[in-house]
């Protein structure tokens, strides 16, 4: 299952989940390949602080996504909620500072503020 937002200049993958029984069989790769189009793709990942997070990042890197090194906090899903430190991955390349600011501003306004707050 994937939840992907399509904006004019990029796509934002909010959520990707593969049932435990389907993991390791190419399902996640197939879903991701359908999302990797001619427009940039952005997604959030947890920092590489443990083996599970590192494994997720390697999965996305094998598909051509790059781990950006900019500071990013996921906005809360509810009012008075807390932000959460995450990292942004992008394809087909690393983002410039200007691209990062533009894209994450759109995500914050059009996804989090508009639909969750």
JOBEL-V557232 format. One record per residue. N is the residue number from 1. OMEGA is omega in radians with two decimals (* if undefined). D_FIRST is the distance of its C-alpha to the first C-alpha in whole Angstrom. Layout:
BEGIN
n->[N N]
omega->[OMEGA OMEGA]
d_first->[D_FIRST D_FIRST]
END
This chain:
BEGIN
n->[1 2 3 4 5 6 7 8 9 10 11 12 13 14 15 16 17 18 19 20 21 22 23 24 25 26 27 28 29 30 31 32 33 34 35 36 37 38 39 40 41 42 43 44 45 46 47 48 49 50 51 52 53 54 55 56 57 58 59 60 61 62 63 64 65 66 67 68 69 70 71 72 73 74 75 76 77 78 79 80 81 82 83 84 85 86 87 88 89 90 91 92 93 94 95 96 97 98 99 100 101 102 103 104 105 106 107 108 109 110 111 112 113 114 115 116 117]
omega->[3.11 3.00 -3.07 3.11 3.13 3.08 -3.07 -3.02 3.13 3.03 3.09 3.10 -3.12 -2.99 3.02 3.12 3.07 3.13 -3.09 -3.12 -3.11 -3.11 3.12 -3.10 3.09 -3.11 3.13 3.11 3.13 3.12 -3.11 -3.14 3.09 -3.13 -3.13 -3.07 3.13 3.10 3.06 3.08 3.07 3.02 3.13 3.03 3.03 3.14 -3.10 -3.07 3.09 -3.04 -3.12 3.12 3.11 3.12 3.10 3.14 3.11 3.09 -3.14 3.11 3.09 3.13 3.06 3.11 -3.10 3.12 -3.13 -3.04 3.13 3.08 -3.12 3.07 3.10 3.09 3.13 3.08 3.12 3.12 -3.11 3.04 -3.12 3.03 -3.07 -3.12 3.11 3.04 3.10 2.99 -3.09 2.99 0.16 -3.07 3.02 3.13 2.94 3.10 3.14 3.10 3.14 -3.13 -3.14 -3.09 -3.10 3.04 3.10 3.13 -3.13 -3.10 -2.99 3.13 -3.00 -3.08 -3.06 -3.00 -3.03 -3.10 *]
d_first->[0 4 7 10 13 16 19 23 23 20 16 14 11 11 8 6 5 6 9 12 14 11 12 15 15 13 10 9 12 11 8 11 13 12 12 15 18 21 20 20 17 17 15 16 17 19 22 23 25 24 23 19 19 21 19 16 18 20 16 16 20 20 17 20 19 22 22 24 27 28 28 25 24 21 22 22 20 23 26 29 26 26 25 23 24 21 21 20 19 20 20 22 25 26 26 30 31 31 27 26 28 27 23 23 25 23 20 22 24 21 18 20 23 22 19 20 24]
END
